[in-house]
């Protein structure tokens, strides 16, 4: 890469930026966040993009990536966030998977977000994330 190209890249604003998190306290707060987030993603994500989801940066360390589909919630819990597994199990009734990819029933989304809410520092729309074989375009 030429120095000029590097300088141009350095001055470009990223397409998506982290958004400071405000804790969700009720199921209604979660439903409102889901509606707003889905609307934002529909406006900003290009139809050909895959691996679309949201990254939750946890205040105590680590990232959890989430993708929703018509019938499932897919989580990719990074190794540095593995400490959150007991909370995910408690909030959703799910068993911990062998790897980092969790596939939860779609009806567990509200409970999951309520459980994680007080631990989140920021959220960020992501594209191109590998959600394993379960990853889908839908959000």
N, C-alpha and C positions, 0 to 999 in steps of 0.2 A: 504494500500500500504506500502510496506517495505521501509525503508530509502534508500536502494540501488536502488530500482525501481524508487523512487522519484528523486534521484540524476541523474539516467540515463535519465529520462524524462526532467529534467532541462537542461541537456547538449545537448539534441537532437535539431537540428535546425528545425524550423517549415517548413513544406512542401511549404507553400506559404508565402511570406513576402510582406509587403506594398511596393509599388513602388512610389517614389516621382512623383508628377504630373507635366507635362509640358503643359501649356495651348494650346489648339487646336484653331487655329485662322481662318481656312478656311474649307469648306466642304471636300476638298482634304486631309487636315490634319486628319479630322475625319475618312474618308475612310481608310487611311493608318493605323491609330490606330486600327480600327475595324479588318482589315486584320491581323495585327501583334498579336493582342489580341486573335483572334480566333485561329490562328496557335499555339500560346503558350498554350491555353486551350486544344486543340486537342492533343498536346504532353504530357501534364502534368496530365490531368484529366482522371481517370480510367473509363472504360465503364460502370461499375455498379454504379457509383456515381450519386446521384440525388441532387437537390437543388443547381445546379451549376450556378454561376454567378460572378458578380464583386461587390465589396463594394467600394463605393466612400466615403472617409472621407472628409467632408466639412471643410474648413479652419475656418469658423466662428462657427463650432460646428454641430455635428450630422452626421449620416450615411445614405446613400441612397444605397440600394441594387438593382442591375439590372440583369435581366435575359432576354435573347433574344430567340425567337423561330422563326419559319418560317413565322408566321403571326402576331406576337405581341411582344411588349416590355413590360415586367412586372417590375414594380418598387415597392419596399417596402421601404417607407419613414418612418424611425424611428421617434418616437415622438419628439426627440430633434432636428430633422431636418425639422420639419413641417413648419418652416419659409420659406422653399424653394418652397412651393406649388404654390404661385403666379408666380414664374419664370417658373415652369413646365407648368402651364396653358398658360402662354404667349408664351413660346417656341413651344408648341405642339398644342395649341387650344383645349386641353382636359378640361373636367370639373373635379373638385376635387371629388374624391370618398368619400363615407361615412367613410371608414376605411383607413388603411395605404397602401393598395395594389392598385396600379394604373395599368390598362391594356390599353396600347396605341397601335395604329396601327403601324406595323413594319416600315412604311414609315416615321415615326416621329423620328427615332433614330438619324439621323444626326442633326436635329434641337435641339433635347434634349441635345445631347452631346455638341453642340456649346453653348447652353444656360448655361449649368452647368459648362463648362470648366474653367472659371475664378474663380469659387468658390471651386474647388476641391484641396485638399491638397495632397492626395495620393489615389492610387487604390490598390485593393487586390483581387486576385482570391479567391472565396469561394466555398465550397461544403457543402452540408447538410443544406442549408438555407431553411426555410419554406417560399416559395413564395405563400402560400395559395393554394387553389384548382387550381389556374392557373399555378402553378409551373410545369415545364417540364424538361426533361433531356437535350433537345437541347440547343445549344449555337451558 
